[in-house]
């Protein structure tokens, strides 16, 4: 299992293209509202930044990208399944009825945190047993490290995998600029290709929302320190990437609407 991340990367690098928007294909963004932050990364051009892009904040459901990067190939090859029944234990997920039985793609699209927590804990336990806590910790922090800062206790062992590791609370944080830079790193080519697979056609009305074919999109809700929520949206097509973060009090639906309005997509 130690080479799962490397194998995933090598597999995708061998035959897949980077996901994003053709240079010059996006218009200049429209006005942003207070607290919004937008980063547009297009091929062979410096990132364009607008609004509040430097301040870190919790990434919430975008944590699913990190698990996809870390163990996506392994979970996919195993055909993992999870039955989410809803309720409040160990934390609310999917409303009263839950998400039902989900595979990796279903859990990713539906945002089933419980599935990611269960699979993540099982993978980490196996790593700890097979390779030892220090090696497992290194593999975990190799992916999660850019989002942790100094918010994880030092040590040689593997930390306990709790809901904080799937985006609950403020353990995992990024700014729009920092997240865009991480995604634009050539080492994330495998992840961008996986996002294209899992997030293309994310919504039935994606063409209506974004106005064009060829997009993939990942909206997510993140907690705020005062008990509310904010929205993130990561999207791409061809050779560019867009990261949008909304201020506190905004949700996924408004995030999608704002992306369309800001980029004047019709």
C-alpha positions as CSV (number, residue, x, y, z in Angstrom):
1,X,0.0,0.0,0.0
2,X,3.0,2.3,0.5
3,X,3.2,2.9,-3.3
4,X,-0.5,3.5,-3.8
5,X,-0.1,7.2,-4.2
6,X,3.0,6.9,-6.5
7,X,1.3,4.2,-8.6
8,X,-1.8,6.4,-9.0
9,X,0.4,9.3,-10.1
10,X,2.4,7.2,-12.6
11,X,-0.7,5.6,-14.0
12,X,-2.3,8.9,-14.8
13,X,0.9,10.6,-16.0
14,X,1.3,7.9,-18.6
15,X,-1.9,8.6,-20.4
16,X,-3.9,11.6,-19.2
17,X,-4.0,15.3,-19.8
18,X,-4.1,18.1,-17.3
19,X,-7.6,19.4,-16.7
20,X,-8.4,23.1,-16.9
21,X,-9.5,26.3,-19.5
22,X,-7.7,27.4,-22.8
23,X,-5.6,30.5,-22.3
24,X,-7.6,33.6,-23.1
25,X,-10.9,31.7,-23.1
26,X,-12.2,33.3,-20.0
27,X,-13.4,36.9,-19.9
28,X,-12.3,39.3,-17.2
29,X,-14.3,38.4,-14.1
30,X,-17.2,40.7,-13.2
31,X,-17.3,42.5,-9.8
32,X,-16.9,40.5,-6.7
33,X,-18.9,41.0,-3.6
34,X,-17.2,41.8,-0.2
35,X,-15.4,38.7,1.2
36,X,-15.3,36.8,-2.1
37,X,-12.0,35.5,-3.5
38,X,-11.3,34.3,-7.0
39,X,-8.2,32.8,-8.6
40,X,-8.0,32.0,-12.3
41,X,-5.1,29.9,-13.5
42,X,-4.7,29.7,-17.3
43,X,-1.9,27.9,-19.2
44,X,1.4,29.8,-19.6
45,X,0.1,32.8,-17.7
46,X,0.5,34.0,-14.1
47,X,-2.6,33.4,-11.9
48,X,-5.1,36.2,-11.9
49,X,-6.4,37.0,-8.4
50,X,-9.4,39.0,-7.3
51,X,-10.7,39.9,-3.9
52,X,-10.0,38.0,-0.7
53,X,-7.5,35.4,-1.9
54,X,-4.7,35.4,0.8
55,X,-6.6,34.7,4.0
56,X,-6.6,31.0,5.1
57,X,-9.9,29.4,6.1
58,X,-11.2,25.8,6.6
59,X,-11.7,23.9,3.3
60,X,-14.6,21.7,4.5
61,X,-15.7,19.2,1.9
62,X,-12.7,19.9,-0.3
63,X,-10.9,17.5,2.0
64,X,-12.3,14.7,-0.2
65,X,-9.8,15.8,-2.8
66,X,-6.9,15.0,-0.4
67,X,-8.2,11.5,0.3
68,X,-8.7,11.0,-3.5
69,X,-5.1,12.0,-4.0
70,X,-3.8,9.9,-1.1
71,X,-5.6,6.6,-1.6
72,X,-7.9,7.1,-4.6
73,X,-6.3,4.3,-6.7
74,X,-6.4,1.8,-3.9
75,X,-10.0,2.5,-3.0
76,X,-11.0,2.4,-6.7
77,X,-9.3,-0.9,-7.3
78,X,-10.9,-2.4,-4.2
79,X,-14.4,-1.3,-5.2
80,X,-15.0,0.2,-1.8
81,X,-18.7,0.4,-0.6
82,X,-20.3,2.1,2.4
83,X,-23.9,2.2,3.7
84,X,-24.7,5.6,5.0
85,X,-27.9,5.5,7.1
86,X,-28.0,9.2,8.2
87,X,-28.8,10.3,11.7
88,X,-26.3,12.0,14.0
89,X,-23.8,9.3,14.9
90,X,-20.9,9.7,14.7
91,X,-21.9,13.1,13.2
92,X,-24.7,14.3,10.8
93,X,-24.3,13.1,7.3
94,X,-26.9,13.2,4.4
95,X,-30.0,14.1,6.4
96,X,-32.3,11.7,8.1
97,X,-32.2,9.0,5.4
98,X,-28.5,9.2,4.7
99,X,-26.8,8.6,1.3
100,X,-27.6,4.9,1.1
101,X,-25.0,2.5,-0.2
102,X,-22.3,4.4,-2.0
103,X,-19.1,3.5,-3.9
104,X,-16.2,5.9,-4.2
105,X,-17.7,7.9,-7.0
106,X,-21.1,8.1,-5.2
107,X,-19.5,9.2,-2.0
108,X,-17.5,11.8,-3.7
109,X,-20.4,13.3,-5.6
110,X,-22.8,13.1,-2.8
111,X,-20.4,14.4,-0.2
112,X,-20.7,11.4,2.1
113,X,-18.2,12.2,4.9
114,X,-18.9,9.1,6.8
115,X,-17.8,6.9,3.9
116,X,-14.5,8.8,3.6
117,X,-14.0,8.6,7.4
118,X,-14.6,4.9,7.4
119,X,-12.4,4.1,4.4
120,X,-9.7,6.5,5.6
121,X,-9.6,5.0,9.1
122,X,-9.4,1.5,7.7
123,X,-6.6,2.5,5.3
124,X,-4.6,4.2,8.0
125,X,-5.0,1.2,10.4
126,X,-3.6,-1.1,7.7
127,X,-0.7,1.3,7.0
128,X,0.1,1.4,10.7
129,X,0.1,-2.4,10.9
130,X,2.0,-3.1,7.7
131,X,4.5,-0.2,7.7
132,X,4.6,1.3,11.1
133,X,3.3,4.5,12.5
134,X,6.2,6.8,11.3
135,X,6.0,5.7,7.7
136,X,2.2,5.9,7.7
137,X,2.4,9.4,9.2
138,X,4.9,10.5,6.5
139,X,2.6,9.3,3.7
140,X,-0.4,11.0,5.3
141,X,1.4,14.3,5.8
142,X,3.0,14.3,2.4
143,X,-0.5,15.0,1.0
144,X,-2.2,16.7,3.9
145,X,0.7,18.8,5.2
146,X,0.1,21.9,3.1
147,X,-3.3,22.2,4.7
148,X,-2.3,21.5,8.3
149,X,0.0,24.3,9.3
150,X,1.0,23.7,13.0
151,X,-2.5,22.3,13.9
152,X,-1.4,18.7,14.2
153,X,0.5,17.4,17.2
154,X,4.1,16.5,16.6
155,X,5.3,12.9,16.9
156,X,6.4,9.8,15.1
157,X,3.1,8.0,15.1
158,X,0.0,8.3,12.9
159,X,-2.6,10.6,14.3
160,X,-6.1,9.3,14.9
161,X,-8.4,9.8,11.9
162,X,-11.3,11.8,13.1
163,X,-14.0,13.9,11.3
164,X,-11.5,16.8,11.4
165,X,-9.5,14.9,8.7
166,X,-12.5,15.0,6.3
167,X,-13.1,18.7,6.7
168,X,-15.0,19.1,9.9
169,X,-13.7,22.0,12.1
170,X,-10.6,24.1,11.3
171,X,-7.8,21.5,11.1
172,X,-7.5,21.7,7.3
173,X,-7.2,25.2,5.9
174,X,-6.2,27.0,2.8
175,X,-6.5,30.4,1.1
176,X,-7.8,30.5,-2.5
177,X,-4.3,31.4,-3.8
178,X,-2.7,28.7,-1.8
179,X,-5.2,26.1,-2.9
180,X,-4.8,27.1,-6.6
181,X,-1.0,27.0,-6.4
182,X,-1.2,23.5,-4.8
183,X,-3.6,22.3,-7.6
184,X,-1.5,23.8,-10.3
185,X,1.7,21.9,-9.1
186,X,2.5,19.3,-11.8
187,X,2.4,16.7,-9.0
188,X,-1.3,17.1,-8.9
189,X,-1.9,16.1,-12.5
190,X,-3.2,12.8,-11.3
191,X,-5.7,14.5,-9.0
192,X,-6.9,16.9,-11.6
193,X,-7.6,14.0,-14.0
194,X,-9.4,12.1,-11.2
195,X,-11.5,15.3,-10.5
196,X,-12.4,15.4,-14.2
197,X,-13.6,11.8,-13.9
198,X,-15.6,12.3,-10.7
199,X,-16.8,15.9,-11.2
200,X,-17.8,16.1,-14.9
201,X,-21.6,16.2,-15.1
202,X,-21.7,16.7,-11.3
203,X,-25.1,18.2,-11.7
204,X,-27.8,17.3,-14.3
205,X,-28.0,21.0,-15.1
206,X,-24.2,21.6,-15.2
207,X,-24.4,22.9,-18.8
208,X,-27.1,25.3,-17.8
209,X,-25.1,26.4,-14.8
210,X,-21.9,27.0,-16.7
211,X,-23.1,27.5,-20.2
212,X,-20.5,25.3,-21.9
213,X,-19.5,21.7,-22.3
214,X,-16.3,20.2,-21.0
215,X,-16.4,21.5,-17.5
216,X,-15.8,19.6,-14.2
217,X,-16.8,21.3,-11.0
218,X,-16.5,20.6,-7.3
219,X,-18.6,22.7,-4.9
220,X,-18.2,22.3,-1.2
221,X,-19.4,23.7,2.1
222,X,-16.9,24.6,4.9
223,X,-17.5,25.5,8.5
224,X,-16.7,29.0,9.9
225,X,-15.3,29.7,13.3
226,X,-18.6,31.2,14.5
227,X,-20.8,28.1,13.7
228,X,-21.9,29.1,10.2
229,X,-20.8,27.9,6.7
230,X,-19.1,29.3,3.6
231,X,-18.9,27.9,0.1
232,X,-15.9,26.9,-2.0
233,X,-16.1,26.1,-5.7
234,X,-13.2,24.5,-7.7
235,X,-13.8,24.1,-11.5
236,X,-11.8,23.5,-14.6
237,X,-11.9,22.8,-18.3
238,X,-9.1,22.1,-20.8
239,X,-6.0,24.1,-19.7
240,X,-7.1,26.2,-16.7
241,X,-8.4,26.1,-13.2
242,X,-10.8,28.3,-11.2
243,X,-11.0,28.6,-7.4
244,X,-13.8,30.6,-5.8
245,X,-14.4,31.1,-2.1
246,X,-17.5,32.9,-0.8
247,X,-17.8,34.7,2.6
248,X,-19.5,33.2,5.6
249,X,-23.2,32.6,5.3
250,X,-23.1,31.3,1.7
251,X,-23.7,27.7,0.5
252,X,-23.0,25.5,-2.4
253,X,-25.9,26.6,-4.6
254,X,-25.0,30.2,-4.2
255,X,-21.4,29.3,-4.9
256,X,-22.4,27.8,-8.3
257,X,-24.5,30.8,-9.1
258,X,-21.8,33.3,-8.2
259,X,-19.2,31.4,-10.4
260,X,-21.5,31.7,-13.4
261,X,-22.2,35.4,-12.7
262,X,-18.6,36.4,-12.0
263,X,-17.3,34.7,-15.2
264,X,-20.2,35.8,-17.3
265,X,-20.9,32.3,-18.5
266,X,-24.2,31.9,-20.4
